[in-house]
């Protein structure tokens, strides 16, 4: 499991470094996930080497939302003042994500053809 955690955090760290040094407008963890996907696809990393570590992180995923919940409580007055843009942005982005996901599924040859 230690090897899997090192691999997962190594890809995240590499993504963060690339973002910092190249000035990319994408979060480092997204770049790290893309690098991990590429490595898995090319066979550079075996799925079995990260499975146990990934399952451990998923088991405790709820704990990763505690800081966000605390942030909501901390900035409740700001959220109360700016609720309309937050709701509009959330609704619009939800529909955009659903549309892009459906388009990508059709493009990749999903069952809807």
C-alpha positions as CSV (number, residue, x, y, z in Angstrom):
1,X,0.0,0.0,0.0
2,X,2.9,2.4,0.7
3,X,4.1,2.1,-2.9
4,X,0.6,3.0,-4.1
5,X,0.4,6.0,-1.9
6,X,3.8,7.1,-3.0
7,X,2.7,6.8,-6.6
8,X,-0.6,8.7,-6.1
9,X,1.0,11.5,-4.2
10,X,4.0,11.5,-6.6
11,X,1.7,12.1,-9.5
12,X,-0.1,14.9,-7.6
13,X,3.2,16.5,-6.7
14,X,4.4,16.3,-10.3
15,X,1.2,18.0,-11.5
16,X,1.7,20.7,-8.9
17,X,5.3,21.3,-10.0
18,X,4.3,21.4,-13.7
19,X,1.6,24.0,-12.9
20,X,3.9,26.1,-10.9
21,X,6.9,26.1,-13.3
22,X,4.9,26.2,-16.6
23,X,2.2,28.6,-15.3
24,X,-0.6,26.4,-16.5
25,X,-4.2,27.6,-15.7
26,X,-5.2,24.2,-14.5
27,X,-5.1,22.8,-10.9
28,X,-2.0,20.7,-10.3
29,X,-4.1,17.7,-9.0
30,X,-5.9,17.6,-12.4
31,X,-2.6,17.5,-14.2
32,X,-1.5,14.8,-11.9
33,X,-4.6,12.7,-12.6
34,X,-4.1,13.2,-16.3
35,X,-0.5,12.0,-15.9
36,X,-1.6,9.0,-13.9
37,X,-4.3,8.2,-16.5
38,X,-1.6,8.4,-19.2
39,X,0.8,6.2,-17.3
40,X,-2.0,3.6,-16.6
41,X,-3.0,3.7,-20.3
42,X,0.6,3.2,-21.5
43,X,1.3,0.4,-19.0
44,X,3.9,2.4,-17.1
45,X,2.0,2.0,-13.9
46,X,0.0,-1.2,-13.1
47,X,-3.5,-0.8,-11.7
48,X,-2.7,-3.3,-9.0
49,X,0.0,-1.1,-7.6
50,X,-2.4,1.7,-6.7
51,X,-5.7,-0.2,-6.0
52,X,-5.2,-0.7,-2.3
53,X,-4.1,2.9,-1.7
54,X,-7.0,4.2,-3.8
55,X,-9.5,2.1,-1.9
56,X,-8.1,3.4,1.4
57,X,-8.5,7.0,0.3
58,X,-12.0,6.3,-1.0
59,X,-12.9,4.7,2.4
60,X,-12.1,8.0,4.2
61,X,-13.3,10.3,1.4
62,X,-15.9,12.0,3.7
63,X,-13.1,13.3,5.9
64,X,-11.8,15.4,3.0
65,X,-15.0,17.4,2.9
66,X,-14.6,18.6,6.6
67,X,-12.5,21.6,5.6
68,X,-15.0,22.6,3.0
69,X,-17.8,22.4,5.5
70,X,-15.9,24.5,8.0
71,X,-15.3,27.0,5.3
72,X,-19.0,27.3,4.6
73,X,-19.7,27.9,8.3
74,X,-16.8,30.4,8.5
75,X,-18.1,32.4,5.5
76,X,-21.8,31.9,6.0
77,X,-22.5,35.7,6.0
78,X,-20.7,36.2,2.7
79,X,-22.5,33.2,1.2
80,X,-25.8,34.6,2.5
81,X,-25.1,38.0,0.8
82,X,-23.9,36.4,-2.5
83,X,-26.4,33.5,-2.7
84,X,-27.8,34.4,-6.1
85,X,-24.5,34.3,-8.1
86,X,-23.6,31.1,-6.3
87,X,-26.9,29.4,-7.2
88,X,-26.8,30.6,-10.8
89,X,-23.2,29.5,-11.2
90,X,-23.9,26.1,-9.7
91,X,-27.0,25.5,-11.8
92,X,-25.3,26.6,-15.1
93,X,-22.1,24.7,-14.4
94,X,-24.1,21.6,-13.6
95,X,-25.9,21.7,-16.9
96,X,-22.7,22.4,-18.8
97,X,-21.0,19.4,-17.2
98,X,-24.0,17.2,-18.0
99,X,-24.0,18.4,-21.6
100,X,-20.2,17.9,-22.0
101,X,-20.4,14.5,-20.4
102,X,-23.2,13.4,-22.7
103,X,-21.3,14.8,-25.8
104,X,-18.1,13.0,-24.7
105,X,-20.1,9.7,-24.2
106,X,-21.5,10.0,-27.7
107,X,-18.1,10.9,-29.2
108,X,-16.5,7.9,-27.5
109,X,-19.1,5.5,-28.9
110,X,-21.4,5.0,-26.0
111,X,-24.6,2.9,-26.0
112,X,-26.7,5.9,-27.1
113,X,-25.8,5.5,-30.8
